[in-house]
Amino acid sequence: MFHRIATRPTKTFLLLGPRGTGKSTWLKTLSFDLSIDLLKTKDCLEYLRDPGLLAPRTAHLPSGSWVLIDEVQKVPELLDEVHHLYEERKLHFALSGSSARKLKRSGVNLLAGRAINRRMFPLTFPEYATGDFSSDELTEWGTLPLVLDQFEHRAETLSSYVDNYLRQELLEEGIVRNIEPFVRFLAVAGQMNGQTLNVENVARESKVGRTTVDKYFAVLVDTLIGFKLAAYQPSIRVNEVAHPKFYFFDAGVARAAAGLAFDSLDKYYKGFLFETYLLNEVRAYNEYSGRHRDIFYYALRSGGEIDLVIQLKKKTKHAPDEIIACEFKLGSTWRSEWAKPFAILMGGESPTQVKRAIVVYTGQVREVRGAVELLPVAEFLRELFAAKLF
């Protein structure tokens, strides 16, 4: 068992996360007065036929009791019952799900202001650091619990994960009707993970129409398999890149989606996986810590890019943005060109105040090169989860 750093909210909450991130396992470590698992066919069918069963089955519980409903998106109509019981009986609910798409369509807004939204991510640095894993292995294979728990079967596990996602999450839930074009799209999306989103290129490579590709990307976002990282535009220069990037929620899943679970990786693609690995660590910390800072990337069309911009303070009429800028480099020795994108962002035209400029690399020595801090992966992650970064 991995000890998770997520903490239980003190009021009704909705826990969302992709399949395999450990939502159900974590919830089982908590105590509830009643637990309902909608992955069990019998329970799921009963509540599909009659969501109103929730009221008599919780009638014996006193006010303040806790009820767990696992995989609530399978019977989204239960949300109406949850709303009623929360208001009338003062029961607390822990709701988990792996698809925000079905919940959005089915009235999750009824819980707005009543349920706290929480996210579950794959394993993070404090959770897997006790194991014998290297940043190189985590870059190539990701940090899903089921992968790290049986690391010797990592390629087979990731390949099966993508197959099960296609079958369970998409076909059985009716999210995608025609699976063949989606499979082609998913492979291309996996290969372009971490790159600036170009829908036309993806459509051409996957032989799928542009509007369909837009819908498919929306499916990946709504089912929490991927996310878009917006471009940072502090000065709205003509030369600044405005298109977002697309990343998978886990480096290993990106690799498997690309069809590369059993193949060796070239350094170019592995560089994008390195970004994916570290970016998702930052996203997880941002959620678990409750910081909820906006994050971006920064790039110029003429060249020069910063992988991660963390907005500490938003600009006001009298003060500029305050940010931390991070570059993730799959290299073990300092190169002077790594400093150039920071110099551009910190230049005179920019209204942004860069509080820290950091390069995270695979070397072992911490250094300071002018205005740039050079941090080994483990040191960066220790600072991040110790709340010394933001």
C-alpha positions as CSV (number, residue, x, y, z in Angstrom):
1,M,0.0,0.0,0.0
2,F,1.1,3.5,-0.8
3,H,0.3,6.1,1.8
4,R,-1.7,8.9,0.0
5,I,-1.3,12.5,1.0
6,A,-4.8,13.5,0.1
7,T,-6.9,14.5,3.1
8,R,-10.6,13.9,3.7
9,P,-12.8,17.0,3.5
10,T,-15.0,17.8,6.5
11,K,-18.2,18.2,4.4
12,T,-19.8,16.5,1.4
13,F,-17.3,16.1,-1.5
14,L,-17.0,15.0,-5.0
15,L,-13.8,13.1,-5.8
16,L,-12.9,13.0,-9.4
17,G,-9.9,11.3,-11.0
18,P,-9.1,8.9,-13.9
19,R,-9.5,5.2,-13.5
20,G,-6.6,3.6,-11.7
21,T,-5.4,6.6,-9.7
22,G,-6.5,4.9,-6.5
23,K,-9.8,6.7,-5.6
24,S,-11.6,3.6,-4.4
25,T,-8.6,2.3,-2.6
26,W,-8.1,5.6,-0.7
27,L,-11.8,5.9,0.1
28,K,-11.7,2.4,1.6
29,T,-9.2,3.6,4.2
30,L,-11.8,6.1,5.5
31,S,-14.8,5.2,7.6
32,F,-18.4,5.5,6.4
33,D,-21.7,4.6,7.8
34,L,-22.9,3.2,4.5
35,S,-21.0,2.4,1.3
36,I,-22.5,1.9,-2.1
37,D,-20.2,0.6,-4.9
38,L,-21.8,1.2,-8.3
39,L,-19.1,-0.9,-10.0
40,K,-21.0,-3.9,-8.6
41,T,-23.5,-4.8,-11.3
42,K,-26.3,-5.7,-8.8
43,D,-26.1,-2.3,-7.0
44,C,-25.8,-0.4,-10.2
45,L,-28.9,-2.0,-11.8
46,E,-30.9,-1.5,-8.6
47,Y,-30.2,2.2,-8.5
48,L,-30.6,2.6,-12.2
49,R,-34.1,1.2,-12.0
50,D,-35.0,3.3,-8.9
51,P,-32.6,6.0,-7.7
52,G,-35.2,6.7,-4.9
53,L,-34.0,3.6,-3.1
54,L,-31.3,5.8,-1.5
55,A,-33.8,7.4,0.8
56,P,-35.1,4.2,2.5
57,R,-31.6,2.7,2.6
58,T,-30.3,5.7,4.5
59,A,-33.4,6.2,6.7
60,H,-31.7,4.5,9.7
61,L,-28.8,6.9,9.7
62,P,-28.7,9.9,12.1
63,S,-27.9,13.4,11.0
64,G,-24.2,13.9,10.3
65,S,-23.7,10.3,9.0
66,W,-21.4,9.7,6.1
67,V,-22.4,7.8,2.9
68,L,-20.0,6.7,0.2
69,I,-21.2,6.4,-3.4
70,D,-18.3,5.1,-5.5
71,E,-18.4,5.7,-9.3
72,V,-21.5,7.9,-9.1
73,Q,-21.4,8.8,-12.8
74,K,-22.8,5.3,-13.5
75,V,-26.1,6.5,-12.0
76,P,-26.0,10.3,-12.2
77,E,-29.7,10.5,-11.3
78,L,-28.6,9.7,-7.7
79,L,-27.4,13.3,-7.5
80,D,-31.0,14.5,-7.1
81,E,-31.4,12.1,-4.2
82,V,-28.1,13.2,-2.7
83,H,-29.1,16.8,-2.9
84,H,-32.4,16.1,-1.1
85,L,-30.9,14.0,1.6
86,Y,-28.1,16.5,2.2
87,E,-30.7,19.3,2.6
88,E,-33.4,17.5,4.5
89,R,-31.5,14.9,6.6
90,K,-28.1,16.6,6.9
91,L,-26.3,13.5,5.7
92,H,-22.8,13.9,4.3
93,F,-21.8,12.2,1.1
94,A,-18.5,11.2,-0.4
95,L,-19.0,10.8,-4.2
96,S,-16.4,9.5,-6.5
97,G,-16.3,9.4,-10.3
98,S,-13.9,9.1,-13.3
99,S,-16.0,11.0,-15.8
100,A,-16.9,14.6,-15.3
101,R,-18.7,14.4,-18.7
102,K,-21.7,12.4,-17.6
103,L,-22.0,14.3,-14.4
104,K,-22.0,17.6,-16.3
105,R,-24.8,16.4,-18.4
106,S,-26.8,15.0,-15.5
107,G,-27.3,17.7,-13.0
108,V,-24.1,17.8,-10.9
109,N,-24.7,21.6,-10.8
110,L,-27.4,20.8,-8.2
111,L,-24.6,20.3,-5.8
112,A,-22.9,23.6,-6.5
113,G,-21.9,25.2,-3.3
114,R,-22.9,22.2,-1.3
115,A,-20.1,19.7,-2.3
116,I,-16.4,20.4,-2.3
117,N,-14.7,19.3,-5.5
118,R,-11.5,17.3,-5.1
119,R,-9.2,15.6,-7.6
120,M,-7.2,12.4,-7.3
121,F,-3.9,12.1,-9.2
122,P,-1.5,9.2,-9.7
123,L,1.1,8.7,-7.1
124,T,3.2,11.8,-6.2
125,F,6.7,12.2,-4.9
126,P,6.0,11.9,-1.2
127,E,3.9,8.7,-1.9
128,Y,6.4,6.8,-4.1
129,A,9.7,8.2,-2.8
130,T,10.1,5.4,-0.3
131,G,10.4,3.0,-3.2
132,D,13.4,2.3,-5.4
133,F,12.3,4.3,-8.4
134,S,14.4,6.7,-10.5
135,S,13.2,9.8,-12.3
136,D,14.2,8.1,-15.5
137,E,11.9,5.2,-14.8
138,L,9.1,7.5,-13.7
139,T,9.5,9.6,-16.8
140,E,9.2,6.5,-19.1
141,W,6.4,4.7,-17.2
142,G,4.5,7.2,-15.2
143,T,3.2,6.9,-11.6
144,L,-0.1,5.0,-11.7
145,P,-0.3,2.9,-8.5
146,L,-1.0,-0.3,-10.5
147,V,2.1,0.3,-12.5
148,L,4.5,1.0,-9.6
149,D,2.9,-1.8,-7.5
150,Q,3.9,-4.4,-10.1
151,F,6.7,-2.6,-11.9
152,E,8.0,-5.7,-13.6
153,H,4.8,-5.9,-15.6
154,R,4.7,-2.1,-16.4
155,A,4.4,-2.4,-20.2
156,E,1.6,-5.0,-20.1
157,T,-0.2,-3.0,-17.4
158,L,-0.1,0.3,-19.3
159,S,-1.2,-1.4,-22.6
160,S,-4.1,-3.0,-20.8
161,Y,-5.0,0.3,-19.1
162,V,-5.5,2.0,-22.4
163,D,-7.5,-0.9,-23.8
164,N,-9.7,-1.0,-20.7
165,Y,-10.2,2.8,-20.9
166,L,-11.5,2.5,-24.4
167,R,-13.8,-0.3,-23.5
168,Q,-15.1,0.7,-20.1
169,E,-15.0,4.4,-20.0
170,L,-15.9,5.2,-23.6
171,L,-17.9,2.3,-25.1
172,E,-19.8,1.2,-22.0
173,E,-20.6,4.7,-21.0
174,G,-21.7,5.6,-24.6
175,I,-19.3,8.5,-24.8
176,V,-17.8,7.4,-28.1
177,R,-20.0,5.5,-30.6
178,N,-17.5,4.6,-33.3
179,I,-14.3,3.4,-31.6
180,E,-12.0,2.9,-34.7
181,P,-11.5,6.6,-35.6
182,F,-11.1,7.4,-31.9
183,V,-8.3,4.7,-31.6
184,R,-6.5,6.4,-34.5
185,F,-6.9,9.8,-32.9
186,L,-5.7,8.5,-29.5
187,A,-2.5,7.2,-31.0
188,V,-1.7,10.6,-32.6
189,A,-2.7,12.5,-29.5
190,G,-0.3,10.3,-27.5
191,Q,2.5,10.9,-30.0
192,M,1.9,14.7,-29.8
193,N,1.6,14.8,-26.0
194,G,3.2,17.9,-24.6
195,Q,3.3,19.8,-27.9
196,T,1.4,22.9,-28.9
197,L,-2.1,21.8,-29.9
198,N,-2.6,21.8,-33.7
199,V,-6.0,20.3,-34.4
200,E,-5.5,20.4,-38.2
201,N,-2.3,18.3,-37.9
202,V,-4.0,15.8,-35.6
203,A,-7.0,15.5,-37.9
204,R,-4.8,14.9,-40.9
205,E,-2.5,12.3,-39.1
206,S,-5.5,10.4,-37.7
207,K,-7.7,10.7,-40.8
208,V,-10.5,12.1,-38.7
209,G,-12.5,15.3,-39.4
210,R,-11.4,18.5,-37.5
211,T,-14.8,18.9,-35.7
212,T,-14.6,15.3,-34.6
213,V,-11.0,15.8,-33.3
214,D,-12.2,18.8,-31.3
215,K,-14.9,16.6,-29.8
216,Y,-12.4,13.8,-29.1
217,F,-10.1,16.2,-27.2
218,A,-13.1,17.3,-25.2
219,V,-13.7,13.7,-24.3
220,L,-10.2,13.3,-23.0
221,V,-10.5,16.4,-20.9
222,D,-13.9,15.5,-19.5
223,T,-12.9,12.0,-18.7
224,L,-9.8,13.4,-17.0
225,I,-7.4,11.6,-19.2
226,G,-5.8,14.8,-20.5
227,F,-5.7,18.6,-19.9
228,K,-4.9,21.7,-21.9
229,L,-2.1,24.0,-20.6
230,A,-2.9,27.6,-21.7
231,A,-0.2,29.9,-23.1
232,Y,1.0,32.7,-20.8
233,Q,0.7,36.1,-22.5
234,P,2.0,38.8,-20.2
235,S,2.5,41.5,-22.7
236,I,0.2,40.2,-25.6
237,R,3.0,40.5,-28.0
238,V,2.3,39.5,-31.6
239,N,5.2,37.1,-31.4
240,E,3.9,35.2,-28.3
241,V,2.3,31.8,-28.9
242,A,-1.4,31.8,-28.0
243,H,-2.4,28.2,-28.6
244,P,-2.5,25.8,-25.6
245,K,-0.6,22.6,-25.2
246,F,-2.2,19.2,-24.5
247,Y,-0.9,16.8,-22.0
248,F,-2.0,13.4,-20.7
249,F,-2.5,13.0,-16.9
250,D,0.3,10.5,-16.7
251,A,3.5,10.0,-18.7
252,G,3.1,6.2,-18.9
253,V,-0.5,6.5,-20.2
254,A,0.7,9.0,-22.9
255,R,3.3,6.5,-23.9
256,A,0.8,3.6,-24.1
257,A,-1.8,5.8,-25.9
258,A,0.9,6.5,-28.5
259,G,1.4,2.7,-29.0
260,L,4.9,2.8,-27.5
261,A,4.4,0.7,-24.4
262,F,6.6,-2.1,-25.8
263,D,9.0,0.1,-27.8
264,S,12.2,1.9,-26.8
265,L,11.8,5.7,-26.8
266,D,13.9,8.3,-28.6
267,K,15.2,11.2,-26.6
268,Y,12.9,13.7,-28.3
269,Y,9.8,12.0,-27.2
270,K,11.2,11.2,-23.8
271,G,11.8,14.9,-23.3
272,F,8.0,15.5,-23.6
273,L,7.4,12.7,-21.2
274,F,9.8,14.3,-18.7
275,E,7.7,17.5,-18.9
276,T,4.5,15.5,-18.5
277,Y,5.9,13.7,-15.4
278,L,7.0,16.9,-13.6
279,L,4.0,19.0,-14.7
280,N,1.6,16.5,-13.3
281,E,3.5,16.5,-10.0
282,V,3.0,20.3,-9.9
283,R,-0.7,19.9,-10.7
284,A,-1.2,17.3,-7.9
285,Y,0.6,19.5,-5.3
286,N,-1.5,22.5,-6.5
287,E,-4.7,20.5,-5.8
288,Y,-3.7,18.7,-2.6
289,S,-2.2,21.8,-1.0
290,G,-5.3,23.9,-1.8
291,R,-3.1,26.5,-3.4
292,H,-5.0,26.4,-6.7
293,R,-2.6,28.7,-8.6
294,D,-3.1,29.2,-12.3
295,I,-0.4,27.5,-14.4
296,F,0.7,28.2,-18.0
297,Y,3.6,27.7,-20.4
298,Y,5.3,30.5,-22.3
299,A,6.7,30.5,-25.8
300,L,7.6,32.9,-28.6
301,R,7.0,32.0,-32.3
302,S,10.6,33.1,-33.0
303,G,11.9,30.5,-30.6
304,G,12.3,30.2,-26.8
305,E,10.0,28.4,-24.5
306,I,9.4,28.0,-20.8
307,D,7.6,24.8,-19.8
308,L,5.8,26.0,-16.7
309,V,4.7,29.4,-15.4
310,I,3.2,29.4,-12.0
311,Q,1.2,32.6,-11.3
312,L,1.7,33.6,-7.7
313,K,-0.1,37.0,-7.9
314,K,-2.2,38.4,-10.7
315,K,-1.4,41.8,-12.0
316,T,-3.4,44.8,-10.8
317,K,-3.6,48.4,-11.8
318,H,-0.6,49.2,-9.6
319,A,1.4,45.9,-9.6
320,P,2.7,43.4,-12.2
321,D,2.2,39.7,-12.3
322,E,4.4,37.7,-10.0
323,I,5.4,34.3,-11.3
324,I,7.8,31.3,-11.0
325,A,9.2,30.1,-14.3
326,C,10.4,26.6,-14.7
327,E,12.1,24.7,-17.5
328,F,12.3,20.9,-17.5
329,K,15.5,19.6,-19.2
330,L,16.3,16.0,-19.9
331,G,20.0,16.6,-19.5
332,S,22.6,16.1,-16.8
333,T,24.9,19.1,-17.4
334,W,24.3,22.8,-17.6
335,R,24.0,24.5,-21.0
336,S,24.1,28.2,-21.4
337,E,21.2,28.3,-23.9
338,W,18.9,27.1,-21.2
339,A,19.0,30.7,-19.7
340,K,17.8,32.4,-22.9
341,P,14.0,32.0,-22.5
342,F,14.2,33.4,-19.0
343,A,16.1,36.4,-20.2
344,I,13.3,37.1,-22.8
345,L,10.6,36.8,-20.1
346,M,12.6,38.9,-17.7
347,G,13.4,41.5,-20.3
348,G,12.5,45.2,-20.1
349,E,9.2,44.9,-22.2
350,S,7.6,42.4,-19.9
351,P,5.4,43.7,-17.1
352,T,6.0,40.4,-15.2
353,Q,8.0,40.0,-12.0
354,V,9.8,36.6,-12.1
355,K,10.3,35.6,-8.5
356,R,12.3,32.5,-9.3
357,A,13.7,31.1,-12.6
358,I,14.3,27.4,-12.3
359,V,15.7,24.7,-14.5
360,V,14.9,21.2,-13.4
361,Y,17.4,18.7,-14.8
362,T,18.6,15.1,-14.5
363,G,22.0,16.1,-13.0
364,Q,22.9,15.6,-9.3
365,V,24.3,19.1,-8.4
366,R,22.4,22.1,-7.3
367,E,23.8,25.3,-8.8
368,V,23.0,28.9,-9.5
369,R,23.8,30.3,-12.9
370,G,23.2,34.0,-13.0
371,A,19.5,34.5,-12.4
372,V,18.7,30.8,-13.0
373,E,18.6,28.1,-10.3
374,L,19.6,24.6,-11.5
375,L,17.8,21.9,-9.4
376,P,18.0,18.1,-9.6
377,V,14.6,16.4,-10.0
378,A,14.5,15.1,-6.4
379,E,15.4,18.5,-4.9
380,F,12.8,20.3,-7.0
381,L,10.1,17.8,-5.9
382,R,11.1,18.0,-2.2
383,E,10.9,21.8,-2.3
384,L,7.5,21.6,-4.1
385,F,5.8,19.3,-1.6
386,A,7.4,21.0,1.3
387,A,5.6,24.2,0.2
388,K,8.9,26.0,-0.4
389,L,8.2,26.7,-4.1
390,F,4.7,28.2,-3.7
